[in-house]
């Protein structure tokens, strides 16, 4: 993995130019708010809206956030267990999420892990609660459901690493440093190498999606960000075989999701069994996408792989897919850094 190197002085200069107030401008889109960039000393809530997370992982993530210059605050119900897997009852998990959203001293929300369970919150959390307290919510996997809710409420969020994986990597590596920079207001622009399954073209839309088996079950609900027109759809998955993936891709197709897509980004498909005669999951999905005249990027390092680069969900994003390379550019406020990946 290669990235543009920014000097410490340059980073400080960039950070000083970032506004600490939430921003709304024509570049963000008609209903999306870009939450404020954080500054040193700001509080970040750690909550568990899905599965239970060992407290030692939470403590390590809190230490990492302190090293980044933030003040971690652990949710009141973090550490609880319910039914052998969940991080508390739905009401307890909801209570922590609402607390983190409504507390004006909390500037961002880091989810501890995914697993399963955010679907329990879809009909319990009102859009107004998210919309009136815009702040960065961070996570992936099952947290995809919350990203959909944020987008529907008109607030951007961050598809990125979480407490458990931060603990595993001890907060090092590009996955973590880009999240840190993004919280401080530095926006990544990704440049990816050519991929044989890419579909060429240029398109701009609102980025939605995430974990396939998390956003597909909420089609038609208040968490369904794919219902929007002119979307760029990001898809990743883990430990699902091709026949299961094929069923869900066709569910999206039959529900008109791809008809609303201006472009598609395919991330990691980690440990997905090849039980159909395709060379890869990407080949299978692209066999459906080739009928649409839209750009497609394959091999973005995001999802359940070792590298999980952050994406701005609900943000206007431009895909430019050429023969030699592909780029992902976010049309949001803040200084940019170019990230060149070598997959």
VEXVOTI-329281 format. One line per field, with one value per residue: z, x, y of N, C-alpha, C in turn; residue number from 1. Coordinates in steps of 0.2 Angstrom, whole numbers, padded with zeros to 4 digits. Layout:
<recs>
n_Z <- [Z|...] $
n_X <- [X|...] $
n_Y <- [Y|...] $
ca_Z <- [Z|...] $
ca_X <- [X|...] $
ca_Y <- [Y|...] $
c_Z <- [Z|...] $
c_X <- [X|...] $
c_Y <- [Y|...] $
n <- [NUM|...] $
</recs>
This chain:
<recs>
n_Z <- [0000|-0005|-0001|-0002|0006|0019|0027|0045|0048|0037|0039|0051|0047|0038|0047|0054|0046|0046|0049|0064|0065|0060|0043|0029|0012|-0006|-0012|-0004|-0007|-0008|0004|0013|0027|0032|0045|0058|0058|0069|0084|0093|0109|0109|0112|0110|0108|0113|0108|0108|0097|0092|0092|0108|0115|0121|0136|0137|0124|0121|0130|0125|0113|0117|0123|0111|0105|0113|0111|0099|0101|0106|0117|0124|0128|0136|0133|0144|0144|0138|0138|0143|0141|0131|0128|0125|0115|0110|0114|0126|0129|0115|0119|0128|0120|0111|0119|0123|0110|0107|0118|0115|0103|0107|0117|0118|0120|0115|0100|0090|0086|0089|0084|0093|0088|0075|0069|0073|0075|0074|0066|0074|0079|0070|0068|0080|0082|0079|0064|0066|0077|0073|0063|0070|0078|0071|0069|0067|0064|0066|0058|0052|0043|0052|0056|0045|0043|0052|0045|0034|0040|0044|0032|0026|0035|0032|0035|0034|0036|0042|0035|0042|0051|0067|0085|0089|0079|0078|0090|0087|0078|0085|0083|0072|0055|0038|0038|0050|0052|0042|0046|0057|0052|0044|0054|0059|0049|0036|0020|0011|-0006|-0017|-0027|-0038|-0044|-0061|-0065|-0071|-0072|-0071|-0075|-0087|-0086|-0080|-0066|-0055|-0038|-0023|-0010|-0005|0004|0009|0020|0012|0016|0027|0022|0013|0019|0024|0014|0008|0021|0034|0035|0022|0012|-0002|-0008|-0013|-0027|-0040|-0035|-0029|-0026|-0014|-0010|0000|0008|0019|0022|0015|0004|-0014|-0020|-0011|-0011|-0024|-0024|-0016|-0023|-0034|-0028|-0025|-0039|-0044|-0036|-0041|-0038|-0044|-0055|-0050|-0048|-0051|-0052|-0046|-0032|-0029|-0014|-0003|-0003|0008|0013|0006|-0001|-0016|-0023|-0035|-0053|-0055|-0057|-0047|-0034|-0038|-0052|-0054|-0049|-0058|-0069|-0069|-0068|-0080|-0090|-0087|-0090|-0083|-0072|-0064|-0051|-0046|-0032|-0022|-0007|0006|0019|0026|0025|0028|0026|0028|0021|0025|0020|0015|0019|0012|0006|-0008|-0021|-0034|-0047|-0057|-0069|-0078|-0092|-0086|-0073|-0058|-0050|-0034|-0028|-0016|-0015|-0004|0010|0016|0017|0005|0003|-0007|-0009|-0014|-0019|-0019|-0024] $
n_X <- [0004|0003|0005|0002|0014|0013|0019|0022|0021|0014|0002|-0003|-0005|-0015|-0025|-0028|-0035|-0048|-0065|-0074|-0087|-0103|-0106|-0115|-0117|-0119|-0111|-0112|-0124|-0143|-0148|-0139|-0129|-0112|-0104|-0095|-0077|-0066|-0057|-0042|-0043|-0057|-0072|-0075|-0088|-0089|-0098|-0109|-0118|-0122|-0116|-0109|-0094|-0078|-0072|-0058|-0054|-0061|-0055|-0042|-0045|-0049|-0037|-0030|-0037|-0035|-0021|-0022|-0026|-0039|-0053|-0059|-0075|-0084|-0099|-0114|-0120|-0111|-0102|-0112|-0121|-0133|-0144|-0133|-0125|-0128|-0125|-0131|-0149|-0161|-0166|-0157|-0145|-0150|-0152|-0139|-0134|-0143|-0140|-0126|-0128|-0136|-0129|-0121|-0107|-0101|-0092|-0091|-0095|-0089|-0091|-0090|-0090|-0096|-0106|-0121|-0137|-0141|-0152|-0162|-0164|-0170|-0183|-0185|-0177|-0178|-0178|-0176|-0169|-0156|-0154|-0155|-0144|-0130|-0116|-0101|-0103|-0095|-0090|-0092|-0098|-0111|-0114|-0118|-0132|-0134|-0128|-0136|-0147|-0142|-0139|-0152|-0157|-0151|-0137|-0120|-0109|-0096|-0089|-0079|-0065|-0066|-0068|-0063|-0055|-0046|-0040|-0033|-0024|-0017|-0019|-0011|-0005|-0012|-0026|-0030|-0023|-0029|-0042|-0040|-0035|-0046|-0056|-0050|-0052|-0046|-0048|-0048|-0043|-0045|-0034|-0034|-0027|-0028|-0041|-0046|-0059|-0066|-0078|-0077|-0079|-0087|-0094|-0106|-0113|-0123|-0115|-0119|-0123|-0113|-0110|-0117|-0126|-0132|-0137|-0146|-0158|-0165|-0172|-0184|-0187|-0185|-0171|-0166|-0155|-0153|-0164|-0164|-0162|-0149|-0137|-0121|-0116|-0109|-0102|-0098|-0093|-0093|-0088|-0099|-0106|-0106|-0118|-0127|-0124|-0127|-0141|-0145|-0139|-0148|-0160|-0158|-0157|-0170|-0177|-0175|-0163|-0151|-0155|-0156|-0143|-0128|-0116|-0104|-0095|-0085|-0080|-0070|-0072|-0072|-0066|-0077|-0085|-0082|-0094|-0100|-0098|-0088|-0074|-0072|-0080|-0082|-0083|-0095|-0104|-0102|-0106|-0120|-0120|-0115|-0124|-0129|-0125|-0114|-0100|-0089|-0080|-0068|-0061|-0058|-0050|-0059|-0069|-0070|-0057|-0039|-0035|-0045|-0050|-0057|-0073|-0084|-0100|-0116|-0111|-0107|-0100|-0087|-0084|-0071|-0067|-0054|-0044|-0031|-0032|-0042|-0052|-0058|-0067|-0071|-0084|-0083|-0081|-0065|-0047|-0038|-0030|-0021|-0022|-0014|-0016|-0009|-0014] $
n_Y <- [-0006|0011|0028|0046|0056|0067|0080|0084|0097|0101|0095|0100|0113|0111|0106|0117|0125|0119|0120|0120|0120|0112|0109|0116|0116|0120|0110|0099|0093|0091|0087|0082|0083|0088|0082|0091|0093|0086|0092|0093|0085|0084|0074|0057|0045|0028|0015|0000|-0006|-0018|-0033|-0040|-0034|-0038|-0030|-0027|-0025|-0013|-0004|-0004|0002|0014|0019|0021|0031|0041|0043|0048|0061|0063|0062|0048|0042|0030|0021|0020|0007|-0001|-0016|-0025|-0040|-0049|-0062|-0070|-0065|-0052|-0034|-0030|-0027|-0023|-0010|-0005|-0004|0005|0016|0020|0024|0035|0043|0046|0053|0064|0071|0085|0087|0076|0073|0064|0047|0031|0014|-0001|-0014|-0025|-0038|-0043|-0035|-0022|-0020|-0021|-0009|-0001|0003|0010|0021|0038|0048|0062|0062|0059|0069|0081|0081|0081|0072|0063|0046|0030|0015|-0002|-0017|-0024|-0012|-0005|-0004|0007|0017|0018|0023|0035|0042|0042|0051|0062|0065|0063|0049|0038|0024|0013|0007|-0002|-0003|-0017|-0021|-0011|-0013|-0025|-0021|-0012|0001|0005|0007|0010|0009|0014|0026|0034|0035|0043|0055|0058|0061|0073|0081|0079|0074|0059|0055|0043|0033|0020|0005|-0002|-0014|-0030|-0032|-0020|-0007|0005|0023|0038|0045|0054|0053|0050|0042|0026|0011|-0004|-0017|-0031|-0041|-0034|-0022|-0026|-0033|-0022|-0016|-0005|0001|0013|0013|0012|0017|0015|0018|0030|0041|0042|0036|0030|0014|0005|-0011|-0025|-0040|-0055|-0071|-0078|-0089|-0090|-0093|-0089|-0075|-0072|-0074|-0063|-0052|-0053|-0050|-0036|-0032|-0035|-0026|-0014|-0007|-0007|0000|0013|0016|0026|0022|0009|0002|-0011|-0019|-0029|-0046|-0057|-0073|-0079|-0092|-0101|-0108|-0108|-0108|-0097|-0086|-0077|-0068|-0055|-0057|-0063|-0054|-0043|-0049|-0047|-0033|-0028|-0025|-0013|0004|0010|0016|0004|0000|-0012|-0021|-0012|-0008|-0011|-0016|-0032|-0036|-0036|-0023|-0009|0004|0020|0027|0039|0039|0043|0055|0066|0058|0055|0044|0039|0030|0023|0016|0014|0017|0020|0032|0039|0052|0063|0075|0086|0097|0102|0099|0090|0073|0063|0046|0033|0017|0000|-0014] $
ca_Z <- [0000|-0005|0001|-0002|0012|0021|0033|0051|0047|0032|0043|0056|0043|0036|0052|0057|0041|0046|0053|0069|0065|0055|0037|0024|0006|-0012|-0013|0000|-0009|-0005|0011|0017|0031|0033|0052|0059|0059|0076|0086|0099|0115|0108|0115|0105|0112|0111|0110|0106|0095|0089|0097|0114|0114|0127|0138|0136|0117|0122|0134|0121|0108|0121|0123|0104|0103|0117|0107|0093|0104|0108|0124|0123|0133|0135|0134|0150|0144|0135|0143|0145|0137|0131|0124|0123|0109|0110|0119|0129|0125|0110|0122|0131|0114|0108|0124|0122|0104|0108|0122|0111|0098|0110|0121|0114|0121|0111|0094|0086|0089|0087|0086|0095|0083|0071|0071|0071|0080|0073|0063|0080|0081|0064|0070|0087|0082|0074|0059|0069|0082|0070|0059|0074|0081|0066|0071|0063|0066|0062|0059|0046|0044|0054|0057|0038|0045|0055|0040|0030|0044|0044|0025|0026|0040|0029|0039|0032|0041|0040|0034|0043|0056|0074|0091|0090|0074|0080|0095|0084|0074|0089|0080|0067|0048|0034|0040|0056|0051|0037|0050|0062|0048|0042|0059|0059|0043|0030|0016|0006|-0013|-0018|-0034|-0038|-0051|-0066|-0063|-0077|-0072|-0070|-0081|-0088|-0086|-0075|-0063|-0048|-0035|-0016|-0008|0000|0005|0014|0020|0008|0020|0031|0019|0009|0023|0026|0008|0009|0027|0035|0034|0015|0008|-0009|-0012|-0016|-0034|-0042|-0029|-0030|-0022|-0011|-0008|0003|0012|0022|0024|0012|-0002|-0020|-0021|-0006|-0014|-0030|-0022|-0013|-0029|-0038|-0024|-0027|-0046|-0044|-0032|-0045|-0035|-0049|-0060|-0047|-0047|-0056|-0052|-0041|-0030|-0025|-0010|-0001|-0002|0012|0014|0002|-0004|-0023|-0024|-0042|-0058|-0057|-0054|-0041|-0032|-0042|-0059|-0053|-0048|-0064|-0074|-0069|-0069|-0087|-0093|-0085|-0093|-0077|-0070|-0059|-0048|-0042|-0028|-0017|0000|0011|0021|0031|0024|0033|0025|0027|0021|0026|0015|0017|0017|0011|0003|-0015|-0023|-0041|-0049|-0064|-0071|-0085|-0093|-0082|-0066|-0056|-0044|-0030|-0025|-0012|-0015|0003|0013|0019|0013|0002|0003|-0012|-0007|-0020|-0017|-0023|-0022] $
ca_X <- [0000|0007|0001|0005|0017|0012|0024|0019|0019|0008|-0004|-0005|-0008|-0022|-0030|-0030|-0040|-0054|-0070|-0076|-0094|-0105|-0106|-0120|-0116|-0121|-0107|-0114|-0130|-0148|-0151|-0134|-0124|-0106|-0102|-0089|-0071|-0064|-0051|-0039|-0047|-0064|-0074|-0078|-0091|-0088|-0104|-0109|-0125|-0123|-0114|-0105|-0086|-0074|-0070|-0051|-0054|-0064|-0050|-0037|-0047|-0049|-0030|-0028|-0040|-0031|-0015|-0024|-0028|-0046|-0055|-0064|-0080|-0087|-0106|-0116|-0122|-0105|-0100|-0117|-0123|-0140|-0145|-0127|-0121|-0129|-0122|-0137|-0156|-0162|-0167|-0150|-0141|-0153|-0151|-0132|-0134|-0147|-0135|-0120|-0131|-0139|-0124|-0117|-0100|-0099|-0092|-0091|-0097|-0086|-0095|-0085|-0090|-0103|-0109|-0128|-0141|-0143|-0158|-0167|-0165|-0172|-0190|-0184|-0173|-0181|-0173|-0175|-0163|-0149|-0153|-0154|-0137|-0126|-0109|-0098|-0104|-0090|-0091|-0094|-0101|-0118|-0116|-0120|-0138|-0134|-0126|-0142|-0151|-0139|-0140|-0159|-0159|-0147|-0131|-0114|-0106|-0089|-0088|-0072|-0063|-0070|-0064|-0060|-0050|-0041|-0036|-0029|-0018|-0014|-0020|-0007|-0007|-0016|-0033|-0031|-0021|-0033|-0048|-0038|-0034|-0052|-0059|-0047|-0055|-0042|-0052|-0044|-0045|-0042|-0032|-0033|-0024|-0033|-0043|-0048|-0067|-0068|-0081|-0075|-0084|-0087|-0101|-0106|-0119|-0122|-0112|-0123|-0122|-0108|-0111|-0122|-0131|-0134|-0142|-0152|-0164|-0169|-0175|-0191|-0188|-0182|-0164|-0164|-0152|-0153|-0170|-0162|-0160|-0142|-0133|-0115|-0117|-0103|-0104|-0093|-0096|-0088|-0091|-0105|-0105|-0108|-0125|-0131|-0123|-0131|-0148|-0146|-0138|-0154|-0165|-0156|-0159|-0177|-0180|-0173|-0158|-0146|-0157|-0154|-0135|-0124|-0109|-0104|-0088|-0085|-0074|-0068|-0077|-0068|-0068|-0083|-0084|-0084|-0098|-0103|-0092|-0085|-0067|-0072|-0087|-0083|-0085|-0102|-0108|-0101|-0110|-0126|-0119|-0112|-0130|-0130|-0120|-0111|-0093|-0088|-0073|-0067|-0055|-0057|-0048|-0064|-0073|-0068|-0050|-0034|-0035|-0052|-0050|-0063|-0077|-0089|-0106|-0120|-0107|-0107|-0093|-0086|-0080|-0068|-0064|-0051|-0040|-0025|-0033|-0048|-0051|-0064|-0066|-0077|-0085|-0085|-0077|-0059|-0041|-0038|-0024|-0021|-0020|-0012|-0016|-0006|-0017] $
ca_Y <- [0000|0017|0034|0052|0058|0073|0082|0086|0104|0102|0092|0106|0119|0109|0106|0124|0128|0116|0123|0116|0119|0108|0113|0114|0120|0117|0104|0093|0090|0095|0085|0079|0088|0085|0084|0095|0090|0086|0096|0090|0086|0082|0068|0052|0040|0021|0011|-0006|-0006|-0024|-0039|-0038|-0033|-0038|-0024|-0026|-0022|-0006|-0001|-0003|0007|0021|0021|0023|0037|0046|0044|0052|0067|0064|0060|0043|0041|0024|0021|0017|0000|-0005|-0022|-0029|-0045|-0051|-0068|-0074|-0062|-0045|-0030|-0028|-0027|-0017|-0003|-0003|-0002|0011|0021|0022|0027|0041|0047|0048|0058|0070|0074|0090|0087|0071|0075|0058|0040|0025|0008|-0006|-0020|-0027|-0044|-0042|-0032|-0015|-0020|-0021|-0002|0003|0006|0013|0028|0043|0052|0068|0062|0059|0075|0087|0081|0079|0070|0057|0039|0026|0008|-0006|-0023|-0023|-0004|-0003|-0002|0014|0021|0019|0028|0042|0045|0044|0057|0068|0066|0059|0045|0035|0017|0013|0002|-0001|-0004|-0023|-0021|-0006|-0017|-0030|-0018|-0008|0008|0007|0005|0015|0009|0018|0033|0038|0037|0048|0061|0060|0064|0079|0085|0078|0070|0055|0054|0037|0031|0013|0002|-0005|-0021|-0032|-0032|-0013|-0005|0012|0028|0043|0046|0057|0051|0049|0035|0022|0003|-0006|-0024|-0033|-0044|-0029|-0017|-0029|-0034|-0016|-0013|-0002|0003|0019|0013|0010|0023|0013|0020|0037|0041|0044|0033|0026|0009|0001|-0018|-0029|-0046|-0059|-0078|-0080|-0092|-0087|-0094|-0084|-0069|-0072|-0073|-0056|-0047|-0053|-0046|-0029|-0030|-0035|-0021|-0008|-0004|-0005|0005|0019|0017|0029|0018|0004|0001|-0018|-0020|-0035|-0052|-0060|-0079|-0081|-0099|-0101|-0114|-0108|-0108|-0090|-0086|-0073|-0065|-0049|-0059|-0065|-0048|-0040|-0052|-0043|-0026|-0027|-0023|-0006|0008|0013|0014|-0001|-0001|-0018|-0022|-0007|-0011|-0009|-0022|-0037|-0038|-0033|-0016|-0006|0011|0024|0029|0044|0037|0049|0060|0066|0055|0055|0039|0040|0023|0023|0009|0013|0018|0022|0037|0040|0058|0065|0082|0088|0102|0100|0098|0083|0070|0058|0040|0028|0010|-0005|-0020] $
c_Z <- [0000|-0004|0000|0005|0014|0027|0039|0051|0043|0036|0047|0052|0040|0041|0055|0052|0041|0051|0058|0069|0059|0049|0032|0018|0000|-0014|-0010|-0003|-0005|0002|0016|0021|0032|0041|0053|0060|0067|0077|0092|0105|0115|0110|0110|0110|0109|0113|0106|0103|0092|0094|0103|0112|0120|0129|0137|0129|0117|0125|0129|0115|0111|0121|0116|0103|0107|0114|0101|0095|0106|0115|0123|0129|0132|0137|0140|0150|0140|0140|0145|0140|0137|0126|0121|0118|0109|0115|0123|0125|0120|0114|0125|0125|0111|0113|0124|0115|0104|0113|0119|0106|0101|0114|0117|0115|0117|0104|0088|0089|0085|0089|0088|0091|0080|0074|0068|0077|0078|0069|0068|0081|0075|0065|0077|0087|0077|0070|0063|0074|0079|0066|0064|0078|0076|0069|0067|0067|0062|0064|0052|0048|0046|0055|0050|0039|0047|0049|0035|0033|0044|0037|0024|0030|0037|0032|0036|0038|0038|0040|0036|0049|0063|0079|0091|0085|0075|0086|0092|0081|0079|0087|0075|0060|0045|0036|0045|0055|0047|0041|0054|0058|0046|0048|0060|0053|0036|0026|0011|-0001|-0015|-0026|-0034|-0044|-0055|-0063|-0069|-0078|-0071|-0076|-0081|-0088|-0080|-0073|-0056|-0045|-0027|-0014|-0003|0000|0010|0014|0017|0012|0026|0028|0015|0013|0025|0020|0010|0016|0028|0035|0027|0012|0000|-0012|-0015|-0024|-0035|-0036|-0032|-0024|-0020|-0008|-0006|0007|0014|0024|0022|0006|-0008|-0022|-0017|-0009|-0020|-0029|-0020|-0019|-0033|-0034|-0025|-0034|-0047|-0041|-0035|-0042|-0040|-0054|-0057|-0046|-0053|-0057|-0046|-0039|-0026|-0021|-0009|0000|0002|0014|0012|-0002|-0011|-0025|-0031|-0046|-0060|-0054|-0048|-0040|-0037|-0050|-0059|-0053|-0055|-0070|-0075|-0070|-0076|-0091|-0092|-0088|-0087|-0075|-0064|-0057|-0044|-0038|-0023|-0010|0005|0013|0027|0030|0029|0032|0024|0027|0021|0020|0018|0015|0017|0008|-0004|-0017|-0031|-0042|-0056|-0065|-0078|-0086|-0088|-0075|-0064|-0050|-0041|-0026|-0022|-0013|-0009|0005|0016|0014|0011|0003|-0002|-0009|-0013|-0017|-0022|-0021|-0024] $
c_X <- [0004|0002|0005|0008|0016|0016|0019|0017|0013|0001|-0007|-0008|-0015|-0027|-0032|-0035|-0047|-0059|-0072|-0084|-0097|-0107|-0111|-0118|-0118|-0117|-0109|-0120|-0136|-0150|-0145|-0130|-0118|-0104|-0096|-0083|-0069|-0058|-0048|-0042|-0054|-0066|-0077|-0081|-0090|-0094|-0104|-0117|-0127|-0121|-0109|-0097|-0083|-0071|-0062|-0050|-0056|-0059|-0044|-0039|-0047|-0042|-0028|-0031|-0037|-0024|-0016|-0025|-0035|-0047|-0061|-0069|-0084|-0095|-0108|-0117|-0116|-0103|-0105|-0118|-0130|-0140|-0139|-0123|-0122|-0126|-0127|-0144|-0156|-0162|-0161|-0145|-0143|-0151|-0144|-0131|-0137|-0143|-0130|-0122|-0133|-0134|-0120|-0110|-0097|-0098|-0091|-0092|-0093|-0089|-0089|-0085|-0096|-0106|-0117|-0132|-0144|-0150|-0164|-0169|-0169|-0179|-0190|-0181|-0176|-0176|-0171|-0169|-0156|-0149|-0152|-0147|-0132|-0119|-0107|-0100|-0099|-0091|-0092|-0097|-0108|-0119|-0118|-0128|-0139|-0132|-0132|-0146|-0149|-0140|-0147|-0161|-0155|-0140|-0126|-0112|-0099|-0090|-0081|-0071|-0066|-0065|-0060|-0054|-0044|-0037|-0031|-0023|-0015|-0014|-0015|-0009|-0012|-0023|-0035|-0029|-0026|-0040|-0046|-0038|-0041|-0056|-0056|-0049|-0051|-0046|-0048|-0047|-0041|-0040|-0030|-0030|-0030|-0035|-0047|-0056|-0070|-0072|-0080|-0081|-0083|-0094|-0101|-0113|-0117|-0120|-0116|-0120|-0117|-0109|-0117|-0128|-0134|-0139|-0147|-0158|-0168|-0172|-0182|-0192|-0185|-0174|-0162|-0162|-0152|-0159|-0169|-0161|-0152|-0137|-0126|-0115|-0110|-0105|-0098|-0097|-0091|-0092|-0098|-0103|-0108|-0115|-0129|-0130|-0127|-0138|-0149|-0144|-0145|-0160|-0164|-0159|-0166|-0181|-0178|-0167|-0152|-0148|-0156|-0147|-0132|-0117|-0109|-0096|-0089|-0079|-0072|-0074|-0073|-0070|-0075|-0082|-0086|-0087|-0102|-0097|-0091|-0078|-0067|-0079|-0088|-0085|-0092|-0106|-0108|-0105|-0117|-0125|-0117|-0118|-0132|-0124|-0117|-0104|-0094|-0081|-0073|-0061|-0053|-0056|-0053|-0068|-0070|-0061|-0045|-0034|-0042|-0052|-0056|-0066|-0082|-0096|-0111|-0117|-0107|-0100|-0093|-0081|-0077|-0064|-0061|-0047|-0035|-0026|-0040|-0047|-0058|-0062|-0072|-0078|-0088|-0080|-0071|-0053|-0041|-0031|-0025|-0018|-0020|-0012|-0013|-0009|-0014] $
c_Y <- [0006|0023|0040|0054|0065|0075|0084|0093|0105|0100|0097|0111|0117|0109|0113|0127|0125|0119|0118|0116|0115|0112|0111|0119|0117|0111|0098|0089|0093|0093|0082|0084|0084|0087|0088|0091|0091|0090|0092|0091|0084|0075|0064|0047|0033|0018|0005|-0007|-0013|-0030|-0036|-0038|-0033|-0031|-0022|-0023|-0014|-0002|0001|0002|0014|0024|0024|0030|0043|0048|0048|0059|0068|0061|0055|0043|0035|0024|0018|0010|-0004|-0010|-0027|-0034|-0047|-0057|-0071|-0071|-0055|-0041|-0026|-0029|-0022|-0010|-0001|-0001|0004|0017|0024|0026|0034|0046|0050|0054|0064|0074|0079|0090|0081|0073|0070|0052|0035|0019|0003|-0012|-0021|-0033|-0044|-0039|-0025|-0015|-0020|-0013|0002|0007|0010|0020|0032|0047|0058|0068|0062|0066|0081|0087|0078|0078|0064|0051|0035|0019|0005|-0012|-0022|-0016|-0001|0000|0005|0019|0023|0024|0035|0045|0047|0050|0063|0070|0061|0055|0042|0028|0016|0008|0003|-0004|-0011|-0024|-0016|-0009|-0022|-0027|-0013|0000|0010|0005|0011|0015|0014|0025|0037|0040|0043|0055|0063|0064|0071|0084|0084|0073|0066|0056|0048|0036|0024|0010|-0001|-0012|-0023|-0032|-0025|-0011|0003|0017|0033|0045|0050|0055|0051|0042|0032|0015|0001|-0014|-0027|-0036|-0040|-0024|-0020|-0031|-0028|-0013|-0011|0000|0010|0019|0011|0016|0021|0015|0027|0036|0043|0042|0030|0020|0005|-0006|-0022|-0035|-0050|-0066|-0080|-0083|-0089|-0088|-0090|-0077|-0067|-0070|-0065|-0051|-0047|-0049|-0038|-0027|-0030|-0029|-0014|-0004|-0002|0000|0012|0021|0021|0026|0013|0003|-0006|-0018|-0027|-0040|-0057|-0067|-0081|-0087|-0098|-0108|-0113|-0107|-0101|-0090|-0082|-0070|-0059|-0051|-0060|-0059|-0044|-0043|-0049|-0036|-0024|-0024|-0016|-0002|0013|0011|0009|-0001|-0008|-0018|-0016|-0010|-0009|-0015|-0026|-0039|-0035|-0026|-0014|0001|0015|0027|0034|0042|0043|0055|0060|0063|0055|0049|0040|0034|0023|0016|0008|0013|0020|0027|0037|0047|0061|0073|0085|0093|0099|0099|0091|0080|0064|0051|0035|0021|0005|-0012|-0026] $
n <- [1|2|3|4|5|6|7|8|9|10|11|12|13|14|15|16|17|18|19|20|21|22|23|24|25|26|27|28|29|30|31|32|33|34|35|36|37|38|39|40|41|42|43|44|45|46|47|48|49|50|51|52|53|54|55|56|57|58|59|60|61|62|63|64|65|66|67|68|69|70|71|72|73|74|75|76|77|78|79|80|81|82|83|84|85|86|87|88|89|90|91|92|93|94|95|96|97|98|99|100|101|102|103|104|105|106|107|108|109|110|111|112|113|114|115|116|117|118|119|120|121|122|123|124|125|126|127|128|129|130|131|132|133|134|135|136|137|138|139|140|141|142|143|144|145|146|147|148|149|150|151|152|153|154|155|156|157|158|159|160|161|162|163|164|165|166|167|168|169|170|171|172|173|174|175|176|177|178|179|180|181|182|183|184|185|186|187|188|189|190|191|192|193|194|195|196|197|198|199|200|201|202|203|204|205|206|207|208|209|210|211|212|213|214|215|216|217|218|219|220|221|222|223|224|225|226|227|228|229|230|231|232|233|234|235|236|237|238|239|240|241|242|243|244|245|246|247|248|249|250|251|252|253|254|255|256|257|258|259|260|261|262|263|264|265|266|267|268|269|270|271|272|273|274|275|276|277|278|279|280|281|282|283|284|285|286|287|288|289|290|291|292|293|294|295|296|297|298|299|300|301|302|303|304|305|306|307|308|309|310|311|312|313|314|315|316|317|318|319|320|321|322|323|324|325|326|327|328|329|330|331|332|333|334|335|336|337|338|339|340|341|342|343] $
</recs>
